[in-house]
Amino acid sequence: MKRNATAVWLGSGKTGKGVLSAQSGILSNVQYSYTSRFEEGTGTNPEELVAAAHAGCFSMKLSFILDAAGFTADELTTQCVITLENGAITSSHLTLNAKVPGISQQKFDESVADAKENCPISKLLNTDISLEAKLN
């Protein structure tokens, strides 16, 4: 399986602007710029997209792990915070709130640790990955 996205950038790094598009069409000429990345401008930015990818990937991987263990999550809500410092992504912090009927805390913790280590985006990121998980 291969997926793709395209970035078009026009102009200088600080005053230029660009658009992002993805194969699925969910992103279609979505604006990004210096201000949307480093300030509070309109549009998206690469770190926000990495955060969405990591949160989504982790949640889906955890769901598959739970399924294999005989549990079905009612809800997995994951927030991801990507930190960019000195031109490098230095950390990804996941915060999970989960509703998984019938699972023990120990099995939940094992499943969460497995998902954190083995979701494809975790494997891709060469950074510190931290996690807080709460079973409701």
KEFI-564004 format. One record per residue: x, y, z of N, C-alpha, C in turn; residue in three letters. Coordinates in steps of 0.05 Angstrom, whole numbers, padded with zeros to 5 digits, always signed. Layout:
! residues N
XYZXYZXYZALA/...
! end
This chain:
! residues 136
+00017-00023+00000+00000+00000+00000+00018+00025+00000MET/+00011+00044-00016+00024+00070-00016+00003+00092-00016LYS/+00009+00113-00001-00008+00136+00001+00010+00160-00006ARG/-00003+00182-00016+00013+00205-00023-00001+00231-00017ASN/+00015+00251-00015+00006+00279-00012+00025+00297-00027ALA/+00016+00321-00033+00032+00340-00048+00032+00367-00034THR/+00055+00379-00033+00058+00406-00023+00068+00424-00045ALA/+00056+00447-00048+00065+00468-00067+00071+00492-00051VAL/+00096+00502-00052+00105+00526-00037+00113+00547-00057TRP/+00104+00572-00051+00110+00595-00069+00123+00617-00052LEU/+00146+00625-00060+00159+00648-00047+00179+00640-00026GLY/+00187+00660-00010+00207+00656+00011+00196+00640+00035SER/+00214+00632+00053+00205+00617+00076+00187+00632+00095GLY/+00193+00658+00099+00177+00674+00118+00153+00687+00105LYS/+00155+00696+00081+00133+00711+00069+00118+00695+00048THR/+00128+00672+00042+00114+00655+00022+00090+00641+00034GLY/+00078+00625+00017+00055+00609+00026+00053+00584+00009LYS/+00038+00565+00019+00035+00540+00005+00008+00528+00008GLY/+00004+00506-00006-00020+00490-00003-00012+00460-00002VAL/-00029+00445+00012-00025+00417+00015-00049+00402+00004LEU/-00045+00380-00010-00066+00364-00020-00060+00335-00015SER/-00080+00319-00010-00076+00290-00004-00091+00273-00024ALA/-00081+00249-00028-00092+00231-00047-00122+00226-00043GLN/-00131+00225-00018-00159+00219-00013-00177+00242-00020SER/-00166+00267-00022-00182+00290-00027-00190+00305-00001GLY/-00186+00293+00022-00193+00306+00047-00178+00331+00051ILE/-00153+00332+00041-00138+00357+00039-00137+00364+00010LEU/-00147+00388+00004-00147+00397-00024-00140+00426-00024SER/-00115+00431-00031-00105+00459-00031-00109+00473-00004ASN/-00103+00459+00018-00105+00470+00045-00081+00488+00049VAL/-00086+00512+00058-00065+00532+00061-00047+00526+00084GLN/-00021+00531+00081-00002+00532+00103+00019+00554+00097TYR/+00030+00565+00118+00048+00587+00116+00066+00589+00141SER/+00084+00608+00140+00100+00613+00164+00082+00620+00188TYR/+00062+00637+00183+00045+00645+00206+00028+00622+00216THR/+00019+00604+00199+00003+00581+00209+00021+00560+00223SER/+00047+00561+00217+00065+00542+00229+00078+00553+00255ARG/+00086+00578+00255+00102+00588+00277+00087+00609+00294PHE/+00064+00618+00284+00048+00637+00299+00020+00626+00301GLU/+00000+00643+00298-00028+00634+00300-00044+00641+00274GLU/-00031+00637+00251-00044+00645+00226-00064+00624+00217GLY/-00079+00631+00197-00099+00613+00185-00086+00592+00169THR/-00096+00567+00171-00085+00545+00156-00074+00524+00174GLY/-00062+00504+00163-00050+00482+00178-00020+00484+00178THR/-00007+00463+00188+00022+00462+00188+00031+00433+00190ASN/+00055+00427+00183+00064+00399+00184+00062+00386+00211PRO/+00068+00401+00233+00067+00389+00259+00038+00382+00267GLU/+00019+00398+00260-00009+00392+00266-00018+00367+00251GLU/-00008+00364+00227-00015+00340+00211-00001+00315+00222LEU/+00023+00318+00232+00037+00295+00245+00022+00288+00270VAL/+00013+00308+00286-00002+00302+00310-00028+00287+00304ALA/-00042+00295+00283-00067+00281+00275-00060+00253+00266ALA/-00039+00250+00251-00031+00223+00242-00024+00205+00265ALA/-00009+00216+00285+00000+00199+00307-00024+00191+00325HIS/-00042+00211+00331-00066+00205+00347-00083+00184+00333ALA/-00088+00187+00307-00105+00169+00292-00092+00141+00290GLY/-00067+00140+00284-00053+00114+00281-00053+00099+00308CYS/-00046+00113+00330-00045+00100+00356-00072+00089+00364PHE/-00093+00105+00360-00120+00097+00367-00129+00072+00351SER/-00123+00072+00325-00130+00049+00309-00114+00024+00316MET/-00088+00027+00321-00072+00005+00329-00082-00007+00356LYS/-00088+00011+00375-00098+00001+00400-00125-00014+00397LEU/-00142-00004+00379-00167-00018+00374-00162-00046+00363SER/-00143-00049+00345-00136-00076+00334-00125-00094+00356PHE/-00108-00083+00373-00097-00099+00395-00119-00108+00415ILE/-00137-00090+00421-00159-00097+00439-00177-00118+00426LEU/-00183-00115+00401-00199-00135+00386-00186-00163+00388ASP/-00160-00164+00384-00146-00189+00385-00147-00202+00413ALA/-00149-00185+00433-00151-00195+00461-00179-00200+00470ALA/-00198-00196+00452-00226-00202+00458-00242-00179+00470GLY/-00232-00155+00466-00246-00131+00477-00253-00112+00454PHE/-00275-00098+00457-00283-00077+00438-00286-00051+00453THR/-00271-00031+00445-00273-00005+00457-00299+00008+00450ALA/-00312+00020+00470-00334+00037+00465-00325+00064+00453ASP/-00302+00073+00463-00290+00098+00453-00261+00100+00461GLU/-00245+00109+00442-00217+00115+00447-00213+00144+00437LEU/-00207+00162+00455-00202+00190+00447-00173+00196+00453THR/-00158+00202+00433-00129+00208+00436-00123+00235+00426THR/-00109+00251+00442-00098+00276+00434-00068+00273+00432GLN/-00056+00285+00412-00027+00285+00408-00017+00313+00407CYS/+00004+00318+00422+00018+00344+00422+00046+00339+00411VAL/+00052+00351+00388+00078+00350+00376+00094+00376+00385ILE/+00118+00372+00394+00135+00395+00402+00157+00399+00381THR/+00159+00423+00370+00179+00430+00351+00198+00451+00365LEU/+00223+00443+00368+00243+00461+00380+00268+00461+00364GLU/+00278+00485+00358+00304+00488+00344+00304+00473+00317ASN/+00281+00473+00303+00280+00461+00277+00277+00431+00277GLY/+00271+00419+00300+00267+00389+00301+00243+00383+00318ALA/+00229+00361+00311+00208+00351+00328+00222+00336+00351ILE/+00218+00346+00375+00232+00335+00398+00215+00316+00415THR/+00188+00317+00411+00172+00299+00426+00144+00297+00414SER/+00131+00274+00420+00103+00270+00414+00090+00260+00440SER/+00071+00274+00450+00057+00266+00475+00028+00258+00469HIS/+00022+00233+00475-00005+00223+00471-00020+00223+00497LEU/-00045+00232+00497-00063+00231+00520-00088+00215+00511THR/-00093+00193+00524-00115+00175+00517-00136+00174+00539LEU/-00161+00176+00531-00183+00170+00548-00198+00148+00534ASN/-00202+00126+00549-00213+00102+00537-00236+00091+00553ALA/-00256+00080+00538-00278+00065+00550-00277+00038+00538LYS/-00269+00018+00553-00266-00009+00544-00279-00028+00564VAL/-00304-00036+00559-00318-00053+00578-00304-00079+00583PRO/-00303-00086+00609-00293-00113+00617-00263-00117+00618GLY/-00247-00097+00611-00218-00101+00610-00206-00095+00638ILE/-00186-00110+00646-00172-00104+00670-00152-00081+00666SER/-00145-00067+00687-00125-00046+00684-00099-00056+00673GLN/-00090-00080+00682-00065-00092+00673-00066-00097+00643GLN/-00087-00110+00633-00090-00116+00604-00092-00090+00588LYS/-00106-00070+00599-00108-00044+00586-00080-00032+00583PHE/-00065-00031+00605-00038-00019+00605-00020-00034+00585ASP/-00021-00060+00584-00005-00076+00565-00012-00069+00537GLU/-00038-00067+00532-00048-00061+00504-00039-00033+00496SER/-00041-00014+00514-00033+00014+00508-00004+00016+00502VAL/+00013+00002+00518+00042+00002+00514+00049-00010+00487ALA/+00035-00031+00480+00040-00044+00454+00033-00025+00431ASP/+00010-00012+00433+00002+00007+00412+00021+00030+00410ALA/+00030+00040+00432+00049+00063+00432+00075+00055+00418LYS/+00085+00032+00422+00110+00023+00410+00107+00014+00381GLU/+00084+00004+00374+00081-00010+00348+00063+00003+00328ASN/+00050+00025+00334+00035+00037+00312+00055+00048+00292CYS/+00049+00047+00266+00068+00055+00246+00079+00083+00248PRO/+00063+00102+00258+00073+00129+00261+00093+00131+00284ILE/+00088+00116+00306+00107+00115+00328+00134+00105+00318SER/+00133+00084+00301+00157+00073+00290+00171+00093+00271LYS/+00156+00109+00258+00167+00129+00239+00181+00152+00254LEU/+00169+00161+00276+00180+00184+00290+00206+00177+00305LEU/+00226+00193+00300+00252+00189+00314+00253+00210+00336ASN/+00236+00206+00357+00234+00225+00378+00223+00212+00404THR/+00224+00226+00425+00213+00217+00451+00183+00216+00448ASP/+00171+00193+00455+00142+00190+00455+00133+00185+00483ILE/+00117+00203+00494+00106+00199+00521+00076+00194+00519SER/+00065+00183+00541+00037+00175+00540+00024+00177+00567LEU/+00000+00187+00568-00017+00186+00592-00043+00171+00583GLU/-00051+00151+00598-00075+00136+00590-00093+00133+00614ALA/-00119+00138+00609-00139+00135+00630-00161+00117+00620LYS/-00166+00096+00635-00188+00078+00630-00212+00087+00646LEU/-00234+00094+00632-00258+00103+00646-00277+00080+00651ASN/
! end
